Amino acid sequence: MTHTKSEQLFSRAQRRIPGGVNSPVRAFRSVGGNPPFIERGDGARIVDADGNQYLDYVGSWGPLLLGHRHPCIIAALERALESGTSFGAPTEREVELAERICEAVPSMEMVRLVNSGTEATMAAIRVARGFTGRSLAVKFEGCYHGHVDSLLVKAGSGMATLGIPDTQGVPKAFADTTIALPFNSAEAIEQAFRAHADEIAAVIVEPVVGNMGCVPPAPGFLTLLRETTERHGALLIFDEVMTGFRLAYGGAQQLFGIRPDLTTLGKVIGGGLPVGAYGGRADIMKKVAPLGPVYQAGTLSGNPLAVSAGLAMLDYLREHPEVYGELERKGMRLAATAPPGTTVNRAGSMFTFFFADQPVTDYESAKRSDATRFARFHRAMLDQGIYLPPSQFEAAFISAAHSEEDIARTAAAFKAWS
Ligand SMILES: *Cc1c(COP(=O)(O)O)cnc(C)c1O
């Protein structure tokens, strides 16, 4: 496999773009080597600038549940292009997407569309503060909720990958509005509410964490969050930017039977285009401008192209519920072939091989993984045309486009590695 063109592009990129990338984890810093530049994708495959082909288990970091260039999404985009790319005025498709989201996720009685997951969580926190009149937010170490100032405290994803404990550029006063607790710790949650019961506006959580690698909730943990927030008048926000429409059509909240007050979505709901959404109880969402006093806006929010792709995605999933069972089976099959000396965490089509010999249940245990061995594994898979997220702290994603043969080839490569 040669990478001449990718190397040239990366040198060019580094002169004009910080680190050569427009989002940090793309840079392959923690696994060594330089990133292949991707030229095109089709189904489960991507091809780089040098013509190397890979089976893609990143799927644009979550959105591509149906793989690259799914015909239903391409057709919807082509249709949308014929009528214009942006109006900054309401369109019927936005209403349809909002209706589709609320049907799928019943806790979302009203929803506002934005352009990214970050925007969604930023707004959800603001609405929670506006609604409760309180200022503290509780989050969990290793969870990533986008690059929102006050949520970049002990954040997972790229911050975990690069070992940046707390970002610069966030004033202490902002960081002080956030309480970061260990994930899966009932004791920590009870203690935080004992100390700050009347000041906590919201608890925000990835119901199944994807951003410290895949870490599912311990039995009862989400129920505890639901009961504790309710008892103290704080809101429960499920950040389902990654899990929404991926773990089930109704997201993780459907799987676990929990009804959060607010939910944030992104990734899958855009079908590969930039879309985010936040929504929840109508009495809370009625605080959002122009109905209420909590301001949030967006020039390109509800963009016709993005909304069309998202709607095509959700329509397809609604008509093909069997997708979720198939993803579960593929996930089980891959998880069963974890290399020796690893701990597998999986939820549906999200999985992580932690190079750790202990169970991984929170950020502390995730960090005990052997980063050097992970990097060797990542490189070996890449050389065999298997494209995994270039970080121990990111979940790999299976798509509906991965065929039985693709899964078998991947499983064989995982098994053979040591
Ligand atoms: C990806 C992600 C975000 C941020 O979404 P962007 O579209 O990258 O801004 C927020 N929360 C979770 C759980 C995510 O996985």
The ligand as an SDF file (V2000), in Angstrom:
LIG
                    3D

 15 15  0  0  0  0  0  0  0  0999 V2000
  -20.3260   13.7520   17.9790 C   0  0  0  0  0  0  0  0  0  0  0  0
  -20.9630   14.0620   19.2530 C   0  0  0  0  0  0  0  0  0  0  0  0
  -21.2760   15.3840   19.6170 C   0  0  0  0  0  0  0  0  0  0  0  0
  -20.8580   16.5740   18.7930 C   0  0  0  0  0  0  0  0  0  0  0  0
  -21.4540   16.5760   17.5470 O   0  0  0  0  0  0  0  0  0  0  0  0
  -20.7740   17.4770   16.3820 P   0  0  0  0  0  0  0  0  0  0  0  0
  -21.7110   17.3210   15.2440 O   0  0  0  0  0  0  0  0  0  0  0  0
  -19.4170   16.8880   16.1590 O   0  0  0  0  0  0  0  0  0  0  0  0
  -20.6980   18.8600   16.8880 O   0  0  0  0  0  0  0  0  0  0  0  0
  -21.9790   15.5910   20.7820 C   0  0  0  0  0  0  0  0  0  0  0  0
  -22.3400   14.5700   21.5590 N   0  0  0  0  0  0  0  0  0  0  0  0
  -22.0540   13.2830   21.2530 C   0  0  0  0  0  0  0  0  0  0  0  0
  -22.5180   12.1980   22.1480 C   0  0  0  0  0  0  0  0  0  0  0  0
  -21.3400   13.0050   20.1040 C   0  0  0  0  0  0  0  0  0  0  0  0
  -21.0280   11.7340   19.8220 O   0  0  0  0  0  0  0  0  0  0  0  0
  1  2  1  0
  2  3  1  0
  2 14  2  0
  3  4  1  0
  3 10  2  0
  4  5  1  0
  5  6  1  0
  6  7  2  0
  6  8  1  0
  6  9  1  0
 10 11  1  0
 11 12  2  0
 12 13  1  0
 12 14  1  0
 14 15  1  0
M  END
$$$$
